[in-house]
Amino acid sequence: MMINMKRDKLTVLHVATLNQPIRADLGYGPIETIIHNLDKGLCSLGHRSIVACSGDSSVVGEHLVTVKKSSGGYCSDSTTEKRETMDMHISNVIRRVGVGDIDIIHLHDAKAVESMYDRLAIMQAPIVMTLHVAAIDSRLEGVCQRWCNPVWPSPQVHCVAISKHQKKQYDDLVEADDVVYHGIDVDKYPVKMKPDKGSYLFTIGRVTSVKGQDKAIEIAKKTGSKLIIAGCVQNKAADREFFESLKESIDLFVEPGKLPVGDDYYGNVIKPLLDCDKQIIYIGEICGEHKKQWYRHARATLFPIQWSEPFGLVLVESMACGTPVVALNRGAVPEIVENGKTGFVVDSTEAMIEAVSRIDSIDPGDCRKHVENKFSITSMALNYSELYNQISGGHNRLDTRGGLTRGRSSKPAVHGVKAA
């Protein structure tokens, strides 16, 4: 991707989700993790980044506290209290936009866009929305047409896909090249220097049938490998039922995530589990610092997904630690893993079993370089920055006196942030 390094410095207001706090050390919180990373990346580029989020968050830019606490989970019942909390969150965002100094509003949830759209349209505020979820889960049916063809002359909601695969699912919403890959803080991930030939296989993610933990167990048993399974079980009937079906195949349940990550986490926590006679071990949900250690010391990370994953942050995190990936060729996987260089992308469980025997041929350094070159915070922030600059011109904006101010340029926005 060719990036124009000469760009305006912008004020960007991120409207965060309330499922989890915006922090760097979350166990499960993919959207919140990306909001944190993007905030950090934009600040490093000199932009003014404001994050509207809960008070229990920790951001790099300006912290606009809209509610006291996050809900603490992705799956919870809708209650009057939760609806009132969301209304307060949105009202405080609208109030802040009304100050008149926001160049771009970046949203990460379709429900929030729908709730705020009419009021933001009056203010003529340009909106970017990252499509974090698959089209089938997006709640966009019936409402997106007025975003893309609004009665108001502006703003338009500029939707951004997180992979080329996902862009195809939202073809009517996303401009030709508006794809921005997620990025992580690569320097925060410890990296191995050589393959761990005698170590375990690792799989991490929400425990649910589409993530394929049952397939990972099958692969481990047929290759004679020890398998470490990490991940949360959400409060969903189907997920709880799936977890119950796995229990007979799991040999040991432990909670090492409660132990601190000290100087010898491997010797104190990981190695004893490797030395025990249990093959399939479930370690529950672990925080960001813990999972980096489990990635780093694994022989490979298994990604046997049973659905079209729109991205796959697990893949990037694993490769950042030098740990190759064995994954099924579904969703965005072939865009993220370089087959034969940073892991193996195959078409069946049987092929994953065969690929495990070849995993030691992968150079950990190639895995790390791949992430540094393509999935860093800087790369993500540069791509979004380019998009922000393209669409910020030509939009009117409400100033502090209630009048309208003209954007930097009267030219129509030129779309096209192409993923590297």
C-alpha positions in Angstrom: 0.0 0.0 0.0 1.3 3.5 -0.9 0.7 5.8 2.0 0.8 9.6 1.7 2.9 10.6 4.7 1.8 14.2 4.4 -1.5 14.4 6.2 -3.6 16.7 8.4 -3.7 16.1 12.1 -7.2 15.3 13.1 -9.4 15.1 16.2 -11.0 11.6 16.2 -13.7 10.6 18.6 -14.0 6.9 19.1 -17.4 5.7 20.4 -16.5 2.5 22.3 -18.6 -0.4 23.0 -19.6 -1.1 26.7 -19.2 -4.8 26.8 -15.7 -4.6 28.3 -13.4 -1.8 29.4 -11.0 -0.4 26.8 -7.7 -1.8 28.0 -4.7 -3.6 26.7 -4.7 -6.6 29.0 -8.2 -8.1 28.3 -8.6 -11.9 28.1 -11.6 -11.8 25.7 -12.6 -8.5 24.2 -11.6 -8.3 20.6 -13.4 -5.1 19.7 -12.2 -3.3 22.8 -8.7 -4.5 22.2 -8.7 -3.0 18.7 -10.2 0.3 19.9 -7.3 0.5 22.5 -4.7 -0.3 19.8 -6.1 2.2 17.3 -6.2 5.0 19.9 -2.6 4.3 20.8 -1.6 4.2 17.1 -3.3 7.5 16.2 -1.7 9.2 19.2 1.7 8.0 18.0 1.0 9.6 14.6 0.2 13.0 16.3 -3.6 12.9 16.0 -5.8 13.9 18.8 -7.6 10.7 19.9 -10.6 10.9 22.2 -12.2 7.7 23.4 -15.8 7.8 24.7 -16.0 4.8 27.0 -16.6 3.5 30.5 -14.7 4.9 33.6 -13.0 1.5 34.2 -11.1 1.8 30.9 -7.5 2.9 30.4 -6.7 4.7 27.2 -3.7 6.4 25.7 -5.4 9.5 24.3 -8.1 11.6 26.0 -10.6 9.6 28.1 -14.2 10.8 27.8 -16.0 9.0 30.6 -19.6 8.5 29.5 -20.6 5.8 32.1 -19.0 4.5 35.3 -18.4 0.9 34.4 -18.6 -1.5 31.4 -21.1 -4.3 31.5 -18.3 -6.8 31.9 -19.3 -9.3 29.2 -20.5 -9.9 25.7 -23.5 -11.9 26.5 -25.9 -10.6 29.1 -29.7 -9.9 29.4 -31.1 -6.6 28.3 -32.4 -4.8 31.4 -33.7 -1.4 32.1 -30.5 -0.5 33.8 -28.4 -1.6 30.8 -30.6 0.4 28.4 -30.4 3.5 30.6 -26.6 3.1 30.7 -26.4 2.9 26.9 -28.7 5.9 26.6 -26.4 7.9 28.9 -23.3 6.7 26.9 -24.9 8.0 23.7 -26.2 11.2 25.1 -22.7 12.1 26.4 -21.2 11.3 23.0 -23.8 13.6 21.3 -23.0 16.4 23.8 -19.3 16.1 23.1 -19.7 16.2 19.3 -21.8 19.3 19.8 -18.6 21.2 21.0 -17.7 21.3 17.3 -14.1 20.3 17.2 -14.5 16.7 16.1 -13.2 15.9 12.6 -14.2 12.2 12.5 -16.5 10.0 14.6 -15.4 6.4 14.6 -18.0 3.9 15.7 -17.6 0.1 16.2 -21.2 -1.0 16.7 -24.2 -0.9 14.3 -26.7 -0.4 17.1 -24.8 2.8 18.3 -24.8 4.1 14.7 -28.6 3.7 14.4 -29.2 5.3 17.8 -27.1 8.4 17.0 -27.4 8.7 13.3 -30.2 11.3 13.0 -28.6 13.6 15.6 -25.2 13.3 14.1 -26.6 14.0 10.7 -27.9 17.3 11.8 -24.4 18.2 13.0 -22.9 17.2 9.6 -20.3 15.0 11.3 -18.5 12.4 9.2 -18.8 8.9 10.5 -16.5 5.9 10.1 -17.9 2.5 11.2 -15.7 -0.6 11.5 -17.6 -3.7 10.6 -16.2 -6.0 13.4 -18.6 -8.8 12.9 -19.8 -11.1 10.1 -22.7 -9.8 8.0 -25.1 -12.4 9.4 -24.5 -11.0 13.0 -24.4 -7.3 12.1 -28.0 -6.1 12.7 -27.7 -4.0 9.6 -30.7 -5.3 7.6 -33.3 -2.7 7.0 -31.3 0.3 8.5 -28.2 0.5 6.4 -29.9 1.9 3.3 -30.6 5.3 4.9 -27.0 5.5 6.1 -25.6 4.9 2.6 -28.3 7.0 0.8 -29.3 9.5 3.5 -31.8 12.3 3.0 -29.2 14.6 4.5 -26.6 15.7 1.9 -24.0 14.6 4.5 -22.7 12.8 6.4 -22.6 9.3 5.0 -21.5 6.5 7.2 -18.2 5.2 5.7 -18.1 1.5 6.5 -14.7 -0.2 6.7 -14.2 -4.0 6.4 -11.5 -5.8 8.4 -10.7 -8.2 5.6 -11.2 -8.7 1.9 -13.3 -11.7 2.7 -15.6 -9.6 5.0 -15.8 -6.9 2.4 -17.4 -9.3 0.0 -20.1 -10.0 2.6 -20.9 -6.3 2.8 -20.3 -5.5 -0.8 -23.1 -2.9 -1.0 -21.8 -1.0 2.0 -18.0 -0.9 1.6 -16.2 1.0 -1.1 -13.9 -1.0 -3.3 -10.7 -0.8 -1.3 -11.9 0.2 2.2 -10.3 -2.7 4.0 -8.2 -2.1 7.1 -6.6 -5.0 8.8 -6.5 -5.1 12.6 -3.1 -4.3 14.2 -1.5 -5.3 17.5 1.3 -3.8 19.6 4.0 -6.2 18.3 6.7 -5.1 20.6 4.6 -6.1 23.6 4.7 -9.8 22.4 7.6 -11.9 23.5 9.1 -13.9 20.7 10.8 -17.3 20.6 14.1 -17.7 18.7 13.6 -21.3 17.5 10.7 -23.9 17.2 9.5 -25.6 20.4 9.6 -29.1 18.9 8.7 -30.9 22.1 6.0 -28.6 23.3 2.2 -28.5 23.3 -0.4 -27.5 20.7 -2.5 -24.4 21.8 -6.0 -23.3 20.9 -7.6 -20.2 22.3 -11.0 -18.5 21.7 -14.5 -18.4 22.9 -15.6 -22.0 23.6 -18.2 -22.6 21.0 -18.9 -25.0 18.1 -17.8 -22.6 15.4 -14.4 -22.2 17.0 -13.8 -26.0 16.6 -12.3 -26.9 20.0 -13.7 -30.5 19.4 -11.6 -30.6 16.2 -8.5 -29.4 18.1 -9.0 -32.3 20.5 -9.2 -34.7 17.6 -6.0 -33.3 16.1 -4.2 -33.6 19.4 -5.2 -37.2 20.0 -4.4 -38.3 16.5 -1.0 -36.7 16.6 -0.2 -37.7 20.2 0.2 -34.1 21.2 -0.5 -32.4 24.4 -3.2 -29.7 23.9 -3.9 -26.6 25.9 -7.3 -25.1 25.5 -8.0 -21.6 26.7 -11.1 -19.4 26.4 -14.3 -18.3 28.0 -17.7 -20.0 27.9 -20.3 -17.3 27.4 -23.7 -17.3 28.9 -25.4 -18.9 25.9 -27.3 -22.1 25.9 -25.6 -23.5 22.8 -22.1 -22.6 24.1 -22.8 -24.2 27.5 -24.1 -27.3 25.8 -21.1 -27.5 23.6 -18.7 -27.2 26.5 -20.5 -29.9 28.3 -20.0 -32.2 25.3 -16.3 -31.5 25.5 -15.8 -32.3 29.1 -15.5 -36.1 28.6 -12.5 -35.5 26.3 -10.7 -33.1 28.6 -8.3 -34.7 31.1 -7.6 -31.8 33.4 -9.3 -28.5 34.3 -7.0 -25.9 35.9 -7.0 -22.0 36.3 -3.5 -20.8 35.9 -4.9 -17.4 34.8 -5.2 -16.5 38.5 -1.4 -16.7 39.0 0.8 -13.6 38.3 3.0 -13.5 35.2 6.4 -13.5 37.0 10.0 -13.9 35.8 9.6 -17.7 35.6 6.0 -18.2 34.5 7.1 -21.0 32.2 9.0 -22.9 35.0 6.3 -22.3 37.6 3.1 -22.7 35.6 3.6 -24.1 32.1 6.3 -26.7 32.5 4.5 -28.6 35.4 1.5 -29.0 33.1 3.7 -30.2 30.3 5.3 -32.7 32.6 2.1 -34.1 34.0 0.4 -37.2 32.4 -2.7 -35.4 31.3 -3.0 -34.8 27.5 -6.0 -32.5 27.0 -6.0 -29.6 29.5 -8.5 -26.7 29.7 -7.1 -23.6 31.4 -10.2 -21.3 31.2 -10.2 -17.7 30.3 -6.8 -16.0 30.6 -5.8 -12.3 30.4 -3.5 -10.7 27.8 -0.3 -11.1 29.6 -1.0 -14.8 30.3 -1.9 -15.7 26.8 1.3 -14.2 25.4 3.2 -16.7 27.5 1.1 -19.6 26.3 1.5 -18.5 22.6 5.2 -18.1 23.0 5.9 -21.6 24.4 3.5 -23.5 22.1 4.7 -25.7 19.3 1.8 -24.4 17.2 -1.6 -22.7 17.5 -4.5 -24.6 16.1 -7.3 -22.6 14.4 -9.9 -25.2 13.3 -12.7 -22.7 12.7 -16.1 -24.0 11.4 -17.3 -20.7 10.1 -16.2 -17.8 7.9 -14.3 -15.8 10.5 -14.1 -12.1 9.3 -10.6 -11.7 10.7 -8.9 -13.8 13.4 -6.9 -11.8 16.0 -5.6 -15.1 17.5 -3.6 -15.8 14.3 -1.8 -12.5 14.5 -1.1 -12.7 18.2 0.3 -16.2 17.8 2.6 -15.3 14.9 3.8 -12.2 16.7 5.3 -14.6 19.3 7.0 -16.6 16.6 4.5 -19.5 16.9 3.2 -20.8 13.6 -0.5 -21.5 13.0 -2.3 -24.6 11.6 -5.7 -23.3 10.3 -8.6 -24.3 8.2 -9.0 -22.4 5.0 -12.1 -20.4 6.1 -13.0 -16.8 6.1 -10.1 -14.4 6.2 -7.5 -17.0 7.3 -5.6 -17.1 3.9 -5.3 -13.3 4.0 -3.6 -13.5 7.5 -1.5 -16.6 7.5 1.2 -17.0 4.7 0.8 -20.7 3.8 4.1 -22.6 4.2 5.9 -19.6 5.6 4.1 -18.6 8.8 2.0 -21.8 9.2 -0.3 -24.0 7.1 -3.7 -23.2 5.7 -5.5 -26.4 4.8 -8.9 -27.6 3.8 -9.8 -30.4 6.3 -9.2 -31.7 9.7 -7.2 -34.6 8.2 -4.9 -32.1 6.5 -4.4 -30.2 9.8 -3.3 -33.5 11.4 -0.8 -34.0 8.6 0.4 -30.3 8.8 1.3 -30.7 12.5 4.1 -33.1 11.5 5.6 -30.3 9.3 5.1 -27.4 11.7 8.7 -27.4 13.0 9.9 -26.4 9.5 8.4 -22.9 10.1 10.9 -20.2 11.2 9.6 -18.2 14.2 11.4 -15.1 12.8 9.3 -15.3 9.6 6.2 -15.3 11.7 7.2 -12.3 13.7 8.3 -10.3 10.6 5.0 -11.1 8.8 3.1 -9.5 11.7 5.5 -6.5 12.0 5.1 -5.8 8.2 1.3 -6.3 7.9 -0.5 -6.3 11.2 1.1 -3.7 13.5 -0.6 -0.9 15.3 1.3 1.6 13.1 0.1 0.0 9.9 -3.5 0.0 11.1 -3.3 3.6 12.3 -1.8 4.8 9.1 -4.5 3.1 7.0 -7.3 4.6 9.1 -5.5 8.0 9.1 -5.5 7.9 5.3 -9.2 7.2 5.3 -10.0 9.9 7.8 -8.2 12.5 5.8 -9.9 11.5 2.6 -13.4 11.8 4.1 -12.9 14.7 6.5 -12.8 17.3 3.7 -16.1 18.4 2.2 -18.1 17.8 5.4 -19.8 20.7 7.2 -19.4 20.6 10.9 -21.4 22.2 13.8 -19.2 24.7 15.6 -19.5 25.7 19.3 -21.9 28.6 18.4 -24.4 26.2 16.7 -23.5 27.3 13.2 -22.0 25.3 10.5 -18.3 25.4 9.5 -16.9 24.2 6.2 -14.5 21.2 6.2 -11.0 21.5 4.9 -11.9 20.8 1.4 -15.0 21.0 -0.8 -13.8 18.0 -2.9 -15.8 14.9 -2.6 -14.2 12.2 -0.4 -12.0 9.8 -2.3 -12.4 6.3 -0.9 -9.7 3.6 -0.9 -7.6 2.5 2.0 -6.1 -0.7 0.6 -5.0 -3.3 3.0 -1.3 -4.0 2.7 
